[in-house]
Amino acid sequence: MTTGNVDGKLFRQALGAFTTGVTIVTTRTPEGVDAGLTANSFNSVSLSPPMVLWSLSKKSSSLASFSAAEHFAVHILASDQEALSGQFAKSGTDRFAHLTIERGAGSVPLLTGCAARFECRTTYRYEGGDHVIIVGEVLAFEGFELSPLVFHGGKYGLLVKGDEDGQSQGSLSSDFLGLLLHRTHAQVMLPLREELAAQGLNEVNRHIISVLSLGDRRTGAEIIKLLEFTGHTAEPEHFQELVDLGLIHQDSDGLVSFTAEGRLFAIRHIAACKAAEADATEALSPHEARLLKSLLRRVVANTEKRVPDVWRRQKYWLDNNMWGSKPQ
Ligand SMILES: Cc1cc2nc3c(=O)[nH]c(=O)nc-3n(C[C@H](O)[C@H](O)[C@H](O)COP(=O)(O)O)c2cc1C
């Protein structure tokens, strides 16, 4: 498309192919009024002296504030600050309402919880069509090592970094999803298996406890059926081992339940699972851990149709009345 007769929508669309972070730029007028707006036109200009720029729409309600401002601050937003970005892009509201504010050079309001922030002295303002290009010298800056919020094609996104060790091109053993998941499972569960083994419990015992944690008072047959999914077979001795340890008991109707001690044991086991998960995902940022789980859930949903009907969690759970009553 030539630019002689620009279609604004198509031009915006094409510009949207450029992925940016999201910033909030703030200032304080000589009259002592705080102003600020969301801007993704931020960029670096010079390392020495340190300089940055951004552009402000001439239609912006903040134009007068920034035209008079000697100082401004740029906040690079963190991945969990999408709502704040919305707040500073909304017209006709108090954008600083309910925020914790610190003060920087020129008493400019500084926001917290962002990935980085730069306190600047305005050095140049250039005409830039329907925008004003504002250049500032960086007087002070801070980086907080948080994952950034991303903007692309008019939508917010999260950053997924490339495979840093380049192993994605490797052999089947290091690249096949099935093996990666199997190895991940084995390694994440290792501390839990060791802890239970020290208490005389094996994997089948653990699975019986996990099934009962979802709701006890189940028949032995029901528990055996649920365990099939894990590839384990619960034999009478596995139940007996748990009875001998005082963790479960079977009532006169043949229903298996936790004892008080067993219930406590199950709660501690869940806490140990959470700790194992925290250790396993230590090298990931909170949003990467969320992303990992959300992608895994999609793989689970995508492969579930290959699983025999009776094993599909939702259906089996409902058909077998796991919570004591069927949802209405
Ligand atoms: C992700 C995002 C990036 C934006 N970038 C800019 C920008 O670089 N410059 C600008 O003037 N406005 C930008 N805006 C719009 C302003 O934040 C604001 O919504 C607009 O100026 C309307 O505010 P007003 O009522 O104060 O004029 C952006 C908005 C969003 C959501």
The ligand as a MOL file (V3000), in Angstrom:
LIG
                    3D

  0  0  0     0  0            999 V3000
M  V30 BEGIN CTAB
M  V30 COUNTS 31 33 0 0 0
M  V30 BEGIN ATOM
M  V30 1 C -1.3650 0.2080 24.7830 0
M  V30 2 C -1.6240 1.6660 24.5660 0
M  V30 3 C -0.6320 2.4830 24.0550 0
M  V30 4 C -0.8420 3.8560 23.8630 0
M  V30 5 N 0.1710 4.6240 23.4000 0
M  V30 6 C 0.0060 5.9560 23.2680 0
M  V30 7 C 1.0880 6.7820 22.8740 0
M  V30 8 O 2.1930 6.3220 22.6370 0
M  V30 9 N 0.8630 8.1250 22.7900 0
M  V30 10 C -0.3700 8.6820 23.0530 0
M  V30 11 O -0.5140 9.9050 22.9440 0
M  V30 12 N -1.4120 7.9100 23.4420 0
M  V30 13 C -1.2510 6.5680 23.5620 0
M  V30 14 N -2.2840 5.7860 24.0040 0
M  V30 15 C -3.5870 6.4190 24.3060 0
M  V30 16 C -3.5860 7.1080 25.6600 0
M  V30 17 O -3.1660 6.2450 26.6820 0
M  V30 18 C -4.9960 7.5780 26.0480 0
M  V30 19 O -5.8630 6.5050 26.0410 0
M  V30 20 C -5.5160 8.5980 25.1060 0
M  V30 21 O -4.5960 9.6340 25.0190 0
M  V30 22 C -6.8690 9.1570 25.5780 0
M  V30 23 O -6.6780 9.8820 26.7310 0
M  V30 24 P -7.2060 11.3910 26.9670 0
M  V30 25 O -8.6670 11.2620 27.2460 0
M  V30 26 O -6.4350 11.8400 28.1470 0
M  V30 27 O -6.8870 12.1820 25.7490 0
M  V30 28 C -2.0960 4.4140 24.1880 0
M  V30 29 C -3.0930 3.6070 24.7130 0
M  V30 30 C -2.8710 2.2600 24.9010 0
M  V30 31 C -3.9410 1.3940 25.5070 0
M  V30 END ATOM
M  V30 BEGIN BOND
M  V30 1 1 1 2
M  V30 2 1 2 3
M  V30 3 2 2 30
M  V30 4 2 3 4
M  V30 5 1 4 5
M  V30 6 1 4 28
M  V30 7 2 5 6
M  V30 8 1 6 7
M  V30 9 1 6 13
M  V30 10 2 7 8
M  V30 11 1 7 9
M  V30 12 1 9 10
M  V30 13 2 10 11
M  V30 14 1 10 12
M  V30 15 2 12 13
M  V30 16 1 13 14
M  V30 17 1 14 15
M  V30 18 1 14 28
M  V30 19 1 15 16
M  V30 20 1 16 17
M  V30 21 1 16 18
M  V30 22 1 18 19
M  V30 23 1 18 20
M  V30 24 1 20 21
M  V30 25 1 20 22
M  V30 26 1 22 23
M  V30 27 1 23 24
M  V30 28 2 24 25
M  V30 29 1 24 26
M  V30 30 1 24 27
M  V30 31 2 28 29
M  V30 32 1 29 30
M  V30 33 1 30 31
M  V30 END BOND
M  V30 END CTAB
M  END
